Amino acid sequence: MNVQLLCERFGVAGSVREAALRAEAIVSEIPYDAQARVKTNVLAAFLEEGVAESDFAGSFGYGYDDPARAKYEALLARIFGAQRVLARLSLVSGTHAIITALAACVPHGKTLLSLTGRPYDTLRNAIADAPNSLVCQGMVYRELPSPFDMRIKDALLRMTIEKELEDKNVAAVFVQRSRGYAPRRSLSIGECEPLFAAIKKKRPDVAIVVDNCYGELVEDREPTHVGADLAIGSLIKNLGGSLAPAGAYVAGRGDLIERVADRLYAPGLKDGIGPTLGYGRAFIQGLFMAPLVVEQCLRGLDFAAALFAELGYDVDPHAGETRTDIVQAIRLGSASRLRTFAEGLQSAMPVNARFRPEPGRVPGYAEPVIMSSGSFISGATIELSCDAPMREPFEVYLQGGIVADHTVLGALFAARALTSS
């Protein structure tokens, strides 16, 4: 990235330019060792799986014997160290995939226990609050208080987990890795590993279901490498490499994947249907590109963190801190700053730059949400965007950015708008 060139070309001057040059110096020293290992892992998966040009051919209709689907899911299984993967266009979002998996893993009358507090708004709504939610359909749901301290070595935490799992009605536990729209940090694979081990020691029969959205390929291990039974996310985030057109995945234990497929399609059909509709090349090439795209995200977000810290805002994580997802929280402190930030970011978008974002109602959220996005694929938050519910503490969540220089430019425009407002 060349911050001075961007500032000159787009007229960014004064205190924002000075802060940006200091931020550039900070991020120039940051190593991205994990991304080097991720690239190697993905390259190995492609070579070990033996991808052929004929694997790009897809299917229509029912999707029987779809070669692109079979090869794509086999690649993902290698990358995740999973027995099986269900990656389908018919899973339209991460939330859809999570709800489908939870419904498959928790029989009627059994309990789902959230270990990471209240899930993000739309998921919590689908589990417990909406008409026809999983609770309305007979699932029992409990969640531990949030924020949840993930330090598994803490004796009180151990006792809490053990006590909760004494309830033999608990069929599955849920862990949300990313922060969602909440002032909490995301969770690393290293923090999840002892937690999962403690659960399996106490209740090996309980399914560990992990919301892995925004976290894929950020670290060199995935939840399924450290004991998760299912890891779930969207294909238009990290794994799609900005090329996947839609879809979501569920990776993990073979028997649970079969139950998820029965829930998604129909009992007995298993995972033998589901056409790729000619998008096999985009899925497979997107996965090949994904490590590079994720690294670009992280580099851009580190700059944004450094820039806004230099301007006096609280940020999480800070530039150079270990990242576990592609989301950067910036605490702006007021509704007016949220709007200004979103407007500034929108003006840097490759699509719809001349639009002005306005807060609006979003299904599943109690408060209006303001969003800034100019993605080539609608809702693809691997591309640069921001979201923020209009509520205290008025944090904005900056995410994605498939080209680091574009994230830098978006951060500069947002900072300039705040400084001049």
C-alpha positions in Angstrom: 0.0 0.0 0.0 1.2 3.5 -0.8 -0.7 5.8 1.6 1.0 9.0 0.4 0.0 8.3 -3.2 -3.6 7.6 -2.2 -3.8 10.8 -0.1 -2.4 12.9 -3.0 -4.6 11.3 -5.6 -7.8 11.7 -3.6 -7.2 14.9 -1.8 -6.8 13.6 1.7 -4.8 16.2 3.7 -4.3 17.7 7.2 -4.6 15.7 10.4 -6.0 12.6 8.6 -3.1 12.5 6.2 -0.6 12.8 9.1 -2.4 10.1 11.0 -2.5 7.9 8.0 1.3 8.2 7.4 1.9 7.2 11.0 -0.5 4.3 10.6 1.3 3.1 7.5 4.6 3.0 9.4 2.9 1.0 12.1 1.4 -1.6 9.8 4.6 -1.9 7.7 6.1 -3.9 10.6 3.3 -6.4 11.0 4.2 -10.0 9.9 1.5 -12.2 8.4 3.0 -15.6 9.3 -0.3 -17.4 9.7 -1.4 -16.4 6.2 1.8 -17.9 4.8 0.8 -21.2 6.4 -2.8 -20.9 5.2 -1.7 -20.5 1.6 0.5 -23.6 1.9 -2.4 -25.6 3.4 -4.7 -24.6 0.6 -2.2 -25.3 -2.1 -1.6 -28.7 -0.6 -5.3 -29.5 -0.6 -5.6 -28.7 -4.3 -2.6 -30.9 -5.2 -3.6 -33.7 -2.9 -7.2 -33.7 -4.2 -6.0 -33.7 -7.9 -8.4 -31.0 -9.3 -9.0 -31.5 -13.0 -10.6 -29.1 -15.5 -13.5 -31.6 -15.9 -14.3 -31.0 -12.2 -15.6 -27.6 -13.1 -18.6 -29.1 -14.9 -21.8 -28.6 -13.0 -25.4 -29.8 -13.1 -28.9 -28.5 -13.2 -32.2 -29.9 -12.0 -31.8 -32.2 -9.1 -28.0 -32.1 -9.3 -27.3 -35.8 -9.3 -23.6 -36.7 -9.6 -22.5 -33.1 -9.8 -18.7 -33.2 -10.3 -18.1 -29.6 -9.2 -20.0 -30.1 -6.0 -18.2 -33.3 -5.2 -14.7 -31.8 -5.8 -15.5 -28.6 -4.0 -16.7 -30.3 -0.9 -13.7 -32.7 -1.0 -11.4 -29.7 -1.1 -13.1 -28.1 1.8 -13.0 -31.3 3.8 -9.2 -31.4 3.4 -8.8 -27.8 4.4 -11.1 -28.3 7.5 -9.7 -31.7 8.5 -13.4 -32.8 8.4 -15.0 -36.1 7.6 -17.6 -34.5 5.3 -18.7 -31.1 4.1 -22.1 -29.9 2.8 -21.5 -26.7 0.7 -24.6 -25.7 -1.2 -26.3 -22.9 -3.1 -29.5 -24.0 -1.3 -28.0 -22.8 2.0 -28.5 -19.2 1.3 -26.6 -17.6 4.3 -24.6 -18.4 7.3 -27.6 -17.9 9.5 -29.7 -20.3 7.3 -26.9 -23.0 7.6 -26.6 -22.6 11.4 -30.3 -22.9 12.0 -30.5 -25.9 9.7 -27.6 -27.6 11.6 -29.0 -26.7 15.0 -32.4 -28.1 14.1 -30.7 -31.3 12.9 -28.5 -31.7 16.0 -31.1 -30.9 18.7 -34.1 -33.2 18.7 -37.6 -32.0 19.8 -37.6 -31.4 23.5 -33.8 -31.5 23.9 -31.6 -28.5 24.9 -29.3 -26.2 23.0 -26.8 -24.4 25.2 -25.0 -21.3 24.0 -21.6 -21.0 25.7 -20.9 -17.5 24.3 -23.8 -15.6 25.5 -26.5 -14.1 23.3 -25.9 -14.8 19.6 -26.0 -12.1 17.0 -29.4 -10.6 16.5 -30.8 -12.5 13.5 -29.6 -15.8 14.8 -31.0 -15.2 18.3 -34.3 -14.2 16.7 -34.4 -17.5 14.6 -33.5 -19.6 17.6 -35.8 -18.2 20.2 -37.7 -15.0 19.4 -39.3 -15.1 16.0 -42.7 -16.8 15.2 -41.9 -20.4 14.2 -38.4 -20.2 15.8 -36.7 -23.3 16.9 -38.0 -22.8 20.4 -41.5 -22.6 19.1 -40.9 -25.9 17.3 -40.0 -27.6 20.6 -36.3 -26.9 21.2 -35.2 -25.9 24.7 -32.7 -23.1 24.7 -30.4 -21.6 27.3 -27.5 -19.3 27.1 -24.7 -18.5 29.6 -24.5 -14.8 30.5 -22.6 -12.5 28.2 -19.8 -11.5 28.1 -18.5 -15.0 28.6 -14.9 -15.3 29.8 -13.3 -18.0 27.6 -10.3 -18.6 29.8 -10.8 -22.3 30.3 -8.2 -22.5 33.0 -10.3 -20.5 35.3 -11.7 -22.8 37.9 -15.1 -21.0 38.1 -15.6 -21.4 34.3 -14.8 -25.1 34.5 -17.3 -25.6 37.3 -19.9 -23.6 35.3 -19.5 -25.7 32.2 -19.5 -29.0 34.1 -22.7 -27.9 36.0 -24.5 -27.0 32.8 -23.5 -30.2 31.1 -24.9 -32.3 34.0 -28.2 -31.7 32.4 -28.6 -34.8 30.3 -31.1 -33.0 28.2 -28.4 -30.9 26.6 -27.9 -32.3 23.1 -25.6 -29.6 21.6 -23.6 -26.6 22.6 -23.2 -23.5 20.4 -20.1 -21.3 20.1 -20.1 -18.0 18.2 -16.5 -17.1 17.2 -17.0 -13.7 15.7 -18.2 -10.7 17.6 -21.5 -10.1 15.7 -22.9 -6.7 16.4 -21.7 -6.7 20.0 -18.8 -5.1 21.9 -17.0 -8.4 22.5 -13.9 -9.8 21.1 -13.8 -12.7 18.7 -12.4 -16.0 19.8 -9.3 -17.7 18.6 -8.9 -21.4 17.8 -6.4 -21.6 20.6 -9.1 -20.4 23.1 -11.6 -22.8 21.6 -9.4 -25.9 21.9 -9.3 -26.3 25.7 -13.0 -25.4 25.9 -13.9 -28.1 23.4 -11.7 -30.6 25.2 -13.4 -29.9 28.5 -16.8 -30.4 26.9 -15.8 -33.7 25.4 -14.3 -34.9 28.6 -17.6 -34.2 30.5 -20.1 -35.1 27.8 -18.6 -36.8 24.7 -22.2 -37.3 23.3 -22.9 -33.5 23.1 -22.4 -32.0 19.6 -20.2 -28.9 19.5 -21.5 -26.5 16.9 -19.4 -23.5 15.9 -20.4 -20.4 14.0 -17.3 -19.9 12.0 -18.4 -16.9 9.9 -15.7 -14.3 9.2 -13.1 -16.6 10.7 -12.2 -19.0 7.9 -8.5 -19.0 6.8 -7.6 -16.2 9.2 -5.7 -18.7 11.4 -4.0 -21.9 10.2 -6.5 -24.1 12.0 -10.2 -24.3 11.9 -12.6 -25.3 14.7 -12.9 -28.8 13.3 -9.1 -29.3 13.9 -9.6 -28.8 17.6 -12.7 -30.9 18.4 -15.7 -29.0 17.0 -18.2 -31.4 15.6 -19.6 -28.9 13.1 -18.2 -25.6 11.8 -20.5 -23.4 9.8 -20.3 -20.3 7.7 -21.1 -18.4 4.5 -19.5 -19.0 1.1 -19.7 -15.3 0.2 -17.4 -14.4 3.0 -13.8 -15.7 3.4 -13.9 -19.0 1.6 -15.5 -17.6 -1.5 -12.5 -15.5 -2.3 -15.0 -12.9 -3.7 -15.9 -15.2 -6.6 -18.5 -17.5 -5.0 -21.9 -16.2 -6.0 -23.9 -17.5 -3.0 -24.2 -20.3 -0.6 -23.0 -21.6 2.8 -21.3 -24.6 4.2 -21.4 -27.1 7.1 -18.2 -29.0 7.8 -17.6 -31.8 10.3 -18.6 -35.2 11.5 -20.1 -37.4 8.8 -23.1 -38.6 10.7 -24.1 -35.0 11.6 -23.6 -33.8 8.1 -26.0 -36.5 7.0 -28.6 -35.3 9.5 -28.1 -31.7 8.3 -28.6 -32.8 4.7 -31.8 -34.7 5.7 -33.0 -31.5 7.3 -32.1 -29.3 4.3 -33.6 -31.6 1.7 -35.7 -34.5 2.9 -35.0 -37.6 5.0 -33.4 -40.3 3.0 -32.1 -38.1 0.2 -28.9 -37.4 2.1 -26.5 -35.1 0.2 -26.9 -36.6 -3.3 -28.8 -33.6 -4.7 -28.2 -29.9 -5.1 -27.0 -28.6 -8.4 -24.1 -26.1 -8.8 -25.9 -24.5 -11.8 -22.6 -23.8 -13.6 -20.9 -22.1 -10.8 -18.4 -24.8 -10.1 -15.4 -22.9 -11.5 -16.3 -19.9 -9.4 -16.5 -21.9 -6.2 -13.2 -23.8 -6.8 -11.2 -20.8 -8.1 -12.6 -18.7 -5.3 -11.3 -21.2 -2.8 -7.9 -21.2 -4.4 -7.8 -17.4 -4.2 -9.3 -17.2 -0.7 -6.0 -17.1 1.3 -4.7 -14.2 -0.7 -8.0 -12.3 -0.4 -8.2 -12.9 3.4 -4.6 -11.6 3.8 -5.6 -8.5 1.9 -8.5 -8.1 4.3 -6.3 -8.3 7.3 -3.7 -5.9 5.9 -6.4 -3.3 5.2 -8.1 -3.7 8.6 -4.8 -3.4 10.4 -4.3 0.0 8.7 -7.9 1.1 9.6 -7.2 0.1 13.2 -4.0 2.0 13.3 -5.5 5.1 11.6 -8.5 5.4 13.9 -6.4 4.7 17.0 -4.1 7.6 15.9 -7.2 9.7 15.6 -8.2 8.9 19.2 -10.9 6.3 18.7 -11.0 3.0 20.6 -10.5 0.1 18.3 -10.6 -3.7 18.7 -8.4 -5.4 17.7 -5.4 -3.0 17.6 -3.1 -3.1 14.6 -0.7 -6.0 14.9 -2.8 -7.9 17.4 -3.6 -11.5 16.5 -6.8 -11.5 14.5 -9.3 -14.3 14.5 -11.8 -12.9 11.9 -12.1 -10.2 9.2 -14.0 -7.7 11.4 -12.7 -4.5 12.8 -14.6 -2.7 15.6 -14.3 1.0 15.9 -16.1 2.8 18.8 -17.4 6.1 17.5 -19.5 7.0 20.5 -22.6 8.6 18.8 -25.3 8.0 16.3 -24.2 11.0 14.2 -20.6 9.6 13.9 -22.0 6.3 12.8 -23.8 7.9 10.0 -20.9 10.1 9.0 -18.5 7.1 9.0 -20.9 5.0 6.8 -21.3 7.9 4.4 -17.6 8.5 4.1 -16.9 4.8 3.5 -19.7 4.5 0.9 -18.1 7.3 -1.1 -15.1 5.0 -1.7 -17.1 2.0 -3.0 -16.5 0.7 -6.5 -20.3 0.2 -6.8 -23.0 2.7 -5.6 -20.4 5.3 -4.4 -22.8 8.1 -5.0 -25.5 6.6 -2.8 -25.9 7.8 0.8 -26.6 5.1 3.4 -29.5 5.6 5.8 -30.4 3.6 8.9 -33.2 1.2 8.3 -35.1 -1.7 9.7 -33.5 -5.1 9.1 -35.3 -8.4 9.9 -34.1 -9.8 13.2 -32.8 -6.5 14.7 -34.6 -4.4 17.2 -32.9 -1.1 16.3 -32.3 0.4 12.9 -29.1 -0.7 11.2 -26.9 1.4 9.0 -24.8 -0.3 6.4 -22.3 0.8 3.8 -21.6 -1.5 0.9 -20.7 -1.4 -2.7 -20.1 -5.1 -3.4 -20.2 -6.9 -6.7 -22.1 -9.7 -5.0 -24.9 -8.5 -2.8 -24.2 -9.2 0.8 -20.6 -10.5 0.2 -18.9 -9.1 3.3 -15.6 -10.4 2.1 -15.8 -7.2 0.1 -15.4 -4.0 1.9 -18.4 -2.9 4.0 -19.5 -1.7 7.4 -22.5 -2.4 9.5 -23.7 -0.8 12.8 -26.9 -1.0 14.8 -28.0 2.4 16.0 -27.5 1.7 19.6 -24.9 2.2 22.4 -22.0 2.0 22.5 -22.3 3.1 18.8 -19.6 0.8 17.4 -19.1 0.4 13.7 -18.0 -3.0 12.3 -15.7 -2.6 9.4 -15.3 -5.9 7.5 -13.7 -7.4 4.4 -11.8 -5.7 1.7 -10.5 -7.9 -1.1 -7.8 -5.3 -2.0 -5.9 -3.8 0.9 -5.5 -0.4 -0.9 -9.2 -0.2 -1.3 -9.7 -0.7 2.5 -7.1 2.0 3.1 -9.0 4.4 0.8 -12.3 3.6 2.5 -10.8 4.2 5.9 -9.3 7.5 4.7 -12.6 8.7 3.3 -14.4 7.7 6.5 -11.8 9.4 8.7 -11.9 12.6 6.5 -15.7 12.7 6.8 -15.5 12.4 10.6 -12.8 15.1 10.9 -14.7 17.6 8.7 -18.1 17.0 10.2 
